[in-house]
Amino acid sequence: MDDNQSMLIGCWYGRMELMYLCPYYIIYVITYNKVTREIRTAIVFRRGPPST
């Protein structure tokens, strides 16, 4: 990765009560290019371990 790009990587843990799903993970990756002012966002949903 060069100096012209900055990346933010984060994830958080939540529950989707209304959908009656077990807890899931959301991972988002944001890449920003200062020169072209281009923003790329990737969001990945991952199912977490079943809640007991």
PDB file of N, H, CA, C and O in Angstrom:
ATOM      1  N   MET A   1       0.847  -1.196   0.000  1.00  0.00           N
ATOM      2  CA  MET A   1       0.000   0.000   0.000  1.00  0.00           C
ATOM      3  C   MET A   1       0.885   1.250   0.000  1.00  0.00           C
ATOM      4  O   MET A   1       1.823   1.360   0.790  1.00  0.00           O
ATOM      5  N   ASP A   2       0.577   2.171  -0.882  1.00  0.00           N
ATOM      6  H   ASP A   2      -0.185   2.081  -1.524  1.00  0.00           H
ATOM      7  CA  ASP A   2       1.413   3.359  -0.975  1.00  0.00           C
ATOM      8  C   ASP A   2       0.904   4.453  -0.026  1.00  0.00           C
ATOM      9  O   ASP A   2      -0.072   4.263   0.699  1.00  0.00           O
ATOM     10  N   ASP A   3       1.586   5.592  -0.052  1.00  0.00           N
ATOM     11  H   ASP A   3       2.379   5.747  -0.641  1.00  0.00           H
ATOM     12  CA  ASP A   3       1.239   6.676   0.869  1.00  0.00           C
ATOM     13  C   ASP A   3      -0.044   7.384   0.457  1.00  0.00           C
ATOM     14  O   ASP A   3      -0.617   8.142   1.239  1.00  0.00           O
ATOM     15  N   ASN A   4      -0.498   7.140  -0.772  1.00  0.00           N
ATOM     16  H   ASN A   4      -0.033   6.524  -1.408  1.00  0.00           H
ATOM     17  CA  ASN A   4      -1.668   7.840  -1.276  1.00  0.00           C
ATOM     18  C   ASN A   4      -2.966   7.171  -0.852  1.00  0.00           C
ATOM     19  O   ASN A   4      -4.052   7.692  -1.107  1.00  0.00           O
ATOM     20  N   GLN A   5      -2.852   6.029  -0.211  1.00  0.00           N
ATOM     21  H   GLN A   5      -1.970   5.606  -0.004  1.00  0.00           H
ATOM     22  CA  GLN A   5      -4.052   5.326   0.203  1.00  0.00           C
ATOM     23  C   GLN A   5      -4.084   5.181   1.716  1.00  0.00           C
ATOM     24  O   GLN A   5      -3.066   4.936   2.363  1.00  0.00           O
ATOM     25  N   SER A   6      -5.267   5.338   2.249  1.00  0.00           N
ATOM     26  H   SER A   6      -6.094   5.537   1.724  1.00  0.00           H
ATOM     27  CA  SER A   6      -5.443   5.106   3.676  1.00  0.00           C
ATOM     28  C   SER A   6      -6.567   4.098   3.833  1.00  0.00           C
ATOM     29  O   SER A   6      -7.582   4.187   3.142  1.00  0.00           O
ATOM     30  N   MET A   7      -6.398   3.151   4.724  1.00  0.00           N
ATOM     31  H   MET A   7      -5.574   3.078   5.285  1.00  0.00           H
ATOM     32  CA  MET A   7      -7.395   2.099   4.862  1.00  0.00           C
ATOM     33  C   MET A   7      -7.871   2.004   6.300  1.00  0.00           C
ATOM     34  O   MET A   7      -7.087   2.070   7.247  1.00  0.00           O
ATOM     35  N   LEU A   8      -9.158   1.850   6.428  1.00  0.00           N
ATOM     36  H   LEU A   8      -9.794   1.796   5.659  1.00  0.00           H
ATOM     37  CA  LEU A   8      -9.740   1.643   7.748  1.00  0.00           C
ATOM     38  C   LEU A   8     -10.338   0.249   7.782  1.00  0.00           C
ATOM     39  O   LEU A   8     -11.185  -0.093   6.956  1.00  0.00           O
ATOM     40  N   ILE A   9      -9.899  -0.547   8.731  1.00  0.00           N
ATOM     41  H   ILE A   9      -9.212  -0.270   9.402  1.00  0.00           H
ATOM     42  CA  ILE A   9     -10.437  -1.893   8.848  1.00  0.00           C
ATOM     43  C   ILE A   9     -11.039  -2.037  10.235  1.00  0.00           C
ATOM     44  O   ILE A   9     -10.371  -1.804  11.242  1.00  0.00           O
ATOM     45  N   GLY A  10     -12.281  -2.415  10.277  1.00  0.00           N
ATOM     46  H   GLY A  10     -12.824  -2.604   9.459  1.00  0.00           H
ATOM     47  CA  GLY A  10     -12.916  -2.567  11.573  1.00  0.00           C
ATOM     48  C   GLY A  10     -13.995  -3.622  11.502  1.00  0.00           C
ATOM     49  O   GLY A  10     -14.440  -4.006  10.420  1.00  0.00           O
ATOM     50  N   CYS A  11     -14.400  -4.077  12.642  1.00  0.00           N
ATOM     51  H   CYS A  11     -14.037  -3.765  13.520  1.00  0.00           H
ATOM     52  CA  CYS A  11     -15.481  -5.043  12.678  1.00  0.00           C
ATOM     53  C   CYS A  11     -16.255  -4.845  13.970  1.00  0.00           C
ATOM     54  O   CYS A  11     -15.694  -4.412  14.976  1.00  0.00           O
ATOM     55  N   TRP A  12     -17.507  -5.154  13.943  1.00  0.00           N
ATOM     56  H   TRP A  12     -17.963  -5.506  13.125  1.00  0.00           H
ATOM     57  CA  TRP A  12     -18.284  -5.069  15.154  1.00  0.00           C
ATOM     58  C   TRP A  12     -19.213  -6.259  15.259  1.00  0.00           C
ATOM     59  O   TRP A  12     -19.474  -6.960  14.282  1.00  0.00           O
ATOM     60  N   TYR A  13     -19.699  -6.466  16.452  1.00  0.00           N
ATOM     61  H   TYR A  13     -19.486  -5.896  17.246  1.00  0.00           H
ATOM     62  CA  TYR A  13     -20.454  -7.671  16.752  1.00  0.00           C
ATOM     63  C   TYR A  13     -21.864  -7.257  17.134  1.00  0.00           C
ATOM     64  O   TYR A  13     -22.052  -6.412  18.009  1.00  0.00           O
ATOM     65  N   GLY A  14     -22.845  -7.846  16.485  1.00  0.00           N
ATOM     66  H   GLY A  14     -22.691  -8.532  15.774  1.00  0.00           H
ATOM     67  CA  GLY A  14     -24.210  -7.446  16.757  1.00  0.00           C
ATOM     68  C   GLY A  14     -25.174  -8.601  16.637  1.00  0.00           C
ATOM     69  O   GLY A  14     -24.807  -9.709  16.247  1.00  0.00           O
ATOM     70  N   ARG A  15     -26.429  -8.314  16.984  1.00  0.00           N
ATOM     71  H   ARG A  15     -26.727  -7.413  17.301  1.00  0.00           H
ATOM     72  CA  ARG A  15     -27.459  -9.339  16.880  1.00  0.00           C
ATOM     73  C   ARG A  15     -28.611  -8.799  16.056  1.00  0.00           C
ATOM     74  O   ARG A  15     -28.976  -7.629  16.167  1.00  0.00           O
ATOM     75  N   MET A  16     -29.174  -9.656  15.233  1.00  0.00           N
ATOM     76  H   MET A  16     -28.877 -10.607  15.142  1.00  0.00           H
ATOM     77  CA  MET A  16     -30.303  -9.267  14.405  1.00  0.00           C
ATOM     78  C   MET A  16     -31.548  -9.945  14.980  1.00  0.00           C
ATOM     79  O   MET A  16     -31.927 -11.036  14.555  1.00  0.00           O
ATOM     80  N   GLU A  17     -32.166  -9.289  15.939  1.00  0.00           N
ATOM     81  H   GLU A  17     -31.858  -8.403  16.284  1.00  0.00           H
ATOM     82  CA  GLU A  17     -33.262  -9.899  16.682  1.00  0.00           C
ATOM     83  C   GLU A  17     -34.469 -10.182  15.787  1.00  0.00           C
ATOM     84  O   GLU A  17     -35.094 -11.238  15.892  1.00  0.00           O
ATOM     85  N   LEU A  18     -34.788  -9.242  14.917  1.00  0.00           N
ATOM     86  H   LEU A  18     -34.280  -8.385  14.832  1.00  0.00           H
ATOM     87  CA  LEU A  18     -36.015  -9.361  14.131  1.00  0.00           C
ATOM     88  C   LEU A  18     -35.946 -10.486  13.113  1.00  0.00           C
ATOM     89  O   LEU A  18     -36.970 -11.050  12.726  1.00  0.00           O
ATOM     90  N   MET A  19     -34.729 -10.808  12.683  1.00  0.00           N
ATOM     91  H   MET A  19     -33.898 -10.350  12.998  1.00  0.00           H
ATOM     92  CA  MET A  19     -34.573 -11.845  11.667  1.00  0.00           C
ATOM     93  C   MET A  19     -34.436 -13.224  12.300  1.00  0.00           C
ATOM     94  O   MET A  19     -34.348 -14.230  11.597  1.00  0.00           O
ATOM     95  N   TYR A  20     -34.419 -13.265  13.630  1.00  0.00           N
ATOM     96  H   TYR A  20     -34.490 -12.447  14.201  1.00  0.00           H
ATOM     97  CA  TYR A  20     -34.295 -14.530  14.360  1.00  0.00           C
ATOM     98  C   TYR A  20     -33.043 -15.295  13.936  1.00  0.00           C
ATOM     99  O   TYR A  20     -33.067 -16.515  13.770  1.00  0.00           O
ATOM    100  N   LEU A  21     -31.949 -14.552  13.767  1.00  0.00           N
ATOM    101  H   LEU A  21     -31.929 -13.561  13.902  1.00  0.00           H
ATOM    102  CA  LEU A  21     -30.683 -15.180  13.389  1.00  0.00           C
ATOM    103  C   LEU A  21     -29.778 -15.195  14.601  1.00  0.00           C
ATOM    104  O   LEU A  21     -29.934 -14.385  15.515  1.00  0.00           O
ATOM    105  N   CYS A  22     -28.840 -16.109  14.608  1.00  0.00           N
ATOM    106  H   CYS A  22     -28.713 -16.767  13.865  1.00  0.00           H
ATOM    107  CA  CYS A  22     -27.831 -16.099  15.652  1.00  0.00           C
ATOM    108  C   CYS A  22     -26.906 -14.909  15.402  1.00  0.00           C
ATOM    109  O   CYS A  22     -26.898 -14.349  14.306  1.00  0.00           O
ATOM    110  N   PRO A  23     -26.131 -14.524  16.409  1.00  0.00           N
ATOM    111  CA  PRO A  23     -25.252 -13.357  16.267  1.00  0.00           C
ATOM    112  C   PRO A  23     -24.374 -13.450  15.014  1.00  0.00           C
ATOM    113  O   PRO A  23     -23.972 -14.538  14.603  1.00  0.00           O
ATOM    114  N   TYR A  24     -24.093 -12.314  14.431  1.00  0.00           N
ATOM    115  H   TYR A  24     -24.420 -11.430  14.765  1.00  0.00           H
ATOM    116  CA  TYR A  24     -23.310 -12.285  13.204  1.00  0.00           C
ATOM    117  C   TYR A  24     -22.216 -11.230  13.332  1.00  0.00           C
ATOM    118  O   TYR A  24     -22.292 -10.326  14.163  1.00  0.00           O
ATOM    119  N   TYR A  25     -21.216 -11.369  12.501  1.00  0.00           N
ATOM    120  H   TYR A  25     -21.155 -12.104  11.826  1.00  0.00           H
ATOM    121  CA  TYR A  25     -20.134 -10.392  12.464  1.00  0.00           C
ATOM    122  C   TYR A  25     -20.234  -9.585  11.174  1.00  0.00           C
ATOM    123  O   TYR A  25     -20.542 -10.124  10.111  1.00  0.00           O
ATOM    124  N   ILE A  26     -19.973  -8.297  11.282  1.00  0.00           N
ATOM    125  H   ILE A  26     -19.723  -7.858  12.145  1.00  0.00           H
ATOM    126  CA  ILE A  26     -19.901  -7.457  10.091  1.00  0.00           C
ATOM    127  C   ILE A  26     -18.484  -6.904   9.996  1.00  0.00           C
ATOM    128  O   ILE A  26     -17.995  -6.259  10.922  1.00  0.00           O
ATOM    129  N   ILE A  27     -17.843  -7.159   8.887  1.00  0.00           N
ATOM    130  H   ILE A  27     -18.240  -7.684   8.134  1.00  0.00           H
ATOM    131  CA  ILE A  27     -16.491  -6.647   8.675  1.00  0.00           C
ATOM    132  C   ILE A  27     -16.533  -5.658   7.508  1.00  0.00           C
ATOM    133  O   ILE A  27     -16.976  -5.993   6.409  1.00  0.00           O
ATOM    134  N   TYR A  28     -16.066  -4.439   7.766  1.00  0.00           N
ATOM    135  H   TYR A  28     -15.707  -4.167   8.659  1.00  0.00           H
ATOM    136  CA  TYR A  28     -16.072  -3.457   6.696  1.00  0.00           C
ATOM    137  C   TYR A  28     -14.657  -2.983   6.416  1.00  0.00           C
ATOM    138  O   TYR A  28     -13.854  -2.781   7.328  1.00  0.00           O
ATOM    139  N   VAL A  29     -14.374  -2.811   5.140  1.00  0.00           N
ATOM    140  H   VAL A  29     -15.026  -2.975   4.399  1.00  0.00           H
ATOM    141  CA  VAL A  29     -13.059  -2.328   4.729  1.00  0.00           C
ATOM    142  C   VAL A  29     -13.255  -1.110   3.833  1.00  0.00           C
ATOM    143  O   VAL A  29     -13.953  -1.173   2.821  1.00  0.00           O
ATOM    144  N   ILE A  30     -12.634  -0.010   4.216  1.00  0.00           N
ATOM    145  H   ILE A  30     -12.066   0.042   5.038  1.00  0.00           H
ATOM    146  CA  ILE A  30     -12.757   1.213   3.430  1.00  0.00           C
ATOM    147  C   ILE A  30     -11.373   1.627   2.934  1.00  0.00           C
ATOM    148  O   ILE A  30     -10.452   1.841   3.722  1.00  0.00           O
ATOM    149  N   THR A  31     -11.250   1.733   1.621  1.00  0.00           N
ATOM    150  H   THR A  31     -11.998   1.560   0.981  1.00  0.00           H
ATOM    151  CA  THR A  31      -9.985   2.181   1.033  1.00  0.00           C
ATOM    152  C   THR A  31     -10.211   3.529   0.345  1.00  0.00           C
ATOM    153  O   THR A  31     -11.111   3.664  -0.484  1.00  0.00           O
ATOM    154  N   TYR A  32      -9.398   4.515   0.692  1.00  0.00           N
ATOM    155  H   TYR A  32      -8.668   4.405   1.366  1.00  0.00           H
ATOM    156  CA  TYR A  32      -9.545   5.853   0.131  1.00  0.00           C
ATOM    157  C   TYR A  32      -8.250   6.271  -0.558  1.00  0.00           C
ATOM    158  O   TYR A  32      -7.167   6.218   0.024  1.00  0.00           O
ATOM    159  N   ASN A  33      -8.394   6.688  -1.816  1.00  0.00           N
ATOM    160  H   ASN A  33      -9.274   6.731  -2.289  1.00  0.00           H
ATOM    161  CA  ASN A  33      -7.232   7.149  -2.568  1.00  0.00           C
ATOM    162  C   ASN A  33      -7.255   8.678  -2.617  1.00  0.00           C
ATOM    163  O   ASN A  33      -8.200   9.270  -3.139  1.00  0.00           O
ATOM    164  N   LYS A  34      -6.221   9.312  -2.075  1.00  0.00           N
ATOM    165  H   LYS A  34      -5.454   8.831  -1.651  1.00  0.00           H
ATOM    166  CA  LYS A  34      -6.207  10.773  -1.981  1.00  0.00           C
ATOM    167  C   LYS A  34      -6.055  11.440  -3.345  1.00  0.00           C
ATOM    168  O   LYS A  34      -6.547  12.549  -3.556  1.00  0.00           O
ATOM    169  N   VAL A  35      -5.377  10.767  -4.263  1.00  0.00           N
ATOM    170  H   VAL A  35      -4.978   9.867  -4.091  1.00  0.00           H
ATOM    171  CA  VAL A  35      -5.106  11.374  -5.562  1.00  0.00           C
ATOM    172  C   VAL A  35      -6.356  11.379  -6.436  1.00  0.00           C
ATOM    173  O   VAL A  35      -6.754  12.419  -6.961  1.00  0.00           O
ATOM    174  N   THR A  36      -6.966  10.217  -6.586  1.00  0.00           N
ATOM    175  H   THR A  36      -6.643   9.372  -6.159  1.00  0.00           H
ATOM    176  CA  THR A  36      -8.131  10.111  -7.461  1.00  0.00           C
ATOM    177  C   THR A  36      -9.426  10.340  -6.700  1.00  0.00           C
ATOM    178  O   THR A  36     -10.506  10.362  -7.290  1.00  0.00           O
ATOM    179  N   ARG A  37      -9.313  10.511  -5.388  1.00  0.00           N
ATOM    180  H   ARG A  37      -8.435  10.493  -4.909  1.00  0.00           H
ATOM    181  CA  ARG A  37     -10.480  10.711  -4.530  1.00  0.00           C
ATOM    182  C   ARG A  37     -11.500   9.598  -4.721  1.00  0.00           C
ATOM    183  O   ARG A  37     -12.708   9.830  -4.756  1.00  0.00           O
ATOM    184  N   GLU A  38     -10.980   8.394  -4.841  1.00  0.00           N
ATOM    185  H   GLU A  38      -9.998   8.205  -4.813  1.00  0.00           H
ATOM    186  CA  GLU A  38     -11.841   7.239  -5.045  1.00  0.00           C
ATOM    187  C   GLU A  38     -11.992   6.487  -3.726  1.00  0.00           C
ATOM    188  O   GLU A  38     -11.013   6.223  -3.028  1.00  0.00           O
ATOM    189  N   ILE A  39     -13.211   6.156  -3.409  1.00  0.00           N
ATOM    190  H   ILE A  39     -14.006   6.371  -3.976  1.00  0.00           H
ATOM    191  CA  ILE A  39     -13.485   5.432  -2.171  1.00  0.00           C
ATOM    192  C   ILE A  39     -14.071   4.071  -2.507  1.00  0.00           C
ATOM    193  O   ILE A  39     -15.074   3.976  -3.214  1.00  0.00           O
ATOM    194  N   ARG A  40     -13.451   3.031  -2.005  1.00  0.00           N
ATOM    195  H   ARG A  40     -12.636   3.108  -1.431  1.00  0.00           H
ATOM    196  CA  ARG A  40     -13.950   1.680  -2.213  1.00  0.00           C
ATOM    197  C   ARG A  40     -14.349   1.099  -0.864  1.00  0.00           C
ATOM    198  O   ARG A  40     -13.584   1.142   0.100  1.00  0.00           O
ATOM    199  N   THR A  41     -15.545   0.563  -0.815  1.00  0.00           N
ATOM    200  H   THR A  41     -16.166   0.528  -1.598  1.00  0.00           H
ATOM    201  CA  THR A  41     -16.045   0.001   0.434  1.00  0.00           C
ATOM    202  C   THR A  41     -16.453  -1.440   0.219  1.00  0.00           C
ATOM    203  O   THR A  41     -17.181  -1.754  -0.722  1.00  0.00           O
ATOM    204  N   ALA A  42     -15.989  -2.310   1.084  1.00  0.00           N
ATOM    205  H   ALA A  42     -15.397  -2.055   1.849  1.00  0.00           H
ATOM    206  CA  ALA A  42     -16.367  -3.720   1.019  1.00  0.00           C
ATOM    207  C   ALA A  42     -16.949  -4.125   2.368  1.00  0.00           C
ATOM    208  O   ALA A  42     -16.323  -3.935   3.411  1.00  0.00           O
ATOM    209  N   ILE A  43     -18.141  -4.680   2.333  1.00  0.00           N
ATOM    210  H   ILE A  43     -18.649  -4.834   1.485  1.00  0.00           H
ATOM    211  CA  ILE A  43     -18.800  -5.110   3.562  1.00  0.00           C
ATOM    212  C   ILE A  43     -19.052  -6.608   3.491  1.00  0.00           C
ATOM    213  O   ILE A  43     -19.638  -7.106   2.529  1.00  0.00           O
ATOM    214  N   VAL A  44     -18.610  -7.310   4.504  1.00  0.00           N
ATOM    215  H   VAL A  44     -18.134  -6.905   5.285  1.00  0.00           H
ATOM    216  CA  VAL A  44     -18.770  -8.763   4.530  1.00  0.00           C
ATOM    217  C   VAL A  44     -19.540  -9.155   5.786  1.00  0.00           C
ATOM    218  O   VAL A  44     -19.195  -8.754   6.897  1.00  0.00           O
ATOM    219  N   PHE A  45     -20.582  -9.942   5.584  1.00  0.00           N
ATOM    220  H   PHE A  45     -20.862 -10.267   4.681  1.00  0.00           H
ATOM    221  CA  PHE A  45     -21.363 -10.432   6.712  1.00  0.00           C
ATOM    222  C   PHE A  45     -20.926 -11.857   7.021  1.00  0.00           C
ATOM    223  O   PHE A  45     -20.900 -12.716   6.139  1.00  0.00           O
ATOM    224  N   ARG A  46     -20.590 -12.094   8.260  1.00  0.00           N
ATOM    225  H   ARG A  46     -20.611 -11.396   8.976  1.00  0.00           H
ATOM    226  CA  ARG A  46     -20.193 -13.440   8.661  1.00  0.00           C
ATOM    227  C   ARG A  46     -21.065 -13.884   9.825  1.00  0.00           C
ATOM    228  O   ARG A  46     -21.229 -13.167  10.813  1.00  0.00           O
ATOM    229  N   ARG A  47     -21.613 -15.066   9.689  1.00  0.00           N
ATOM    230  H   ARG A  47     -21.480 -15.648   8.887  1.00  0.00           H
ATOM    231  CA  ARG A  47     -22.428 -15.600  10.769  1.00  0.00           C
ATOM    232  C   ARG A  47     -21.539 -16.010  11.932  1.00  0.00           C
ATOM    233  O   ARG A  47     -20.521 -16.675  11.740  1.00  0.00           O
ATOM    234  N   GLY A  48     -21.918 -15.617  13.117  1.00  0.00           N
ATOM    235  H   GLY A  48     -22.745 -15.076  13.273  1.00  0.00           H
ATOM    236  CA  GLY A  48     -21.134 -15.942  14.300  1.00  0.00           C
ATOM    237  C   GLY A  48     -21.524 -17.300  14.841  1.00  0.00           C
ATOM    238  O   GLY A  48     -22.354 -17.995  14.253  1.00  0.00           O
ATOM    239  N   PRO A  49     -20.931 -17.681  15.957  1.00  0.00           N
ATOM    240  CA  PRO A  49     -21.264 -18.952  16.597  1.00  0.00           C
ATOM    241  C   PRO A  49     -22.700 -18.928  17.108  1.00  0.00           C
ATOM    242  O   PRO A  49     -23.169 -17.881  17.553  1.00  0.00           O
ATOM    243  N   PRO A  50     -23.402 -20.042  17.058  1.00  0.00           N
ATOM    244  CA  PRO A  50     -24.797 -20.106  17.509  1.00  0.00           C
ATOM    245  C   PRO A  50     -24.912 -19.733  18.979  1.00  0.00           C
ATOM    246  O   PRO A  50     -24.114 -20.166  19.810  1.00  0.00           O
ATOM    247  N   SER A  51     -25.908 -18.930  19.281  1.00  0.00           N
ATOM    248  H   SER A  51     -26.556 -18.577  18.605  1.00  0.00           H
ATOM    249  CA  SER A  51     -26.121 -18.543  20.674  1.00  0.00           C
ATOM    250  C   SER A  51     -26.880 -19.654  21.385  1.00  0.00           C
ATOM    251  O   SER A  51     -27.875 -20.164  20.869  1.00  0.00           O
ATOM    252  N   THR A  52     -26.417 -20.022  22.548  1.00  0.00           N
ATOM    253  H   THR A  52     -25.609 -19.608  22.967  1.00  0.00           H
ATOM    254  CA  THR A  52     -27.071 -21.105  23.285  1.00  0.00           C
ATOM    255  C   THR A  52     -27.826 -20.541  24.467  1.00  0.00           C
ATOM    256  O   THR A  52     -28.447 -21.292  25.219  1.00  0.00           O
TER     257      THR A  52
END
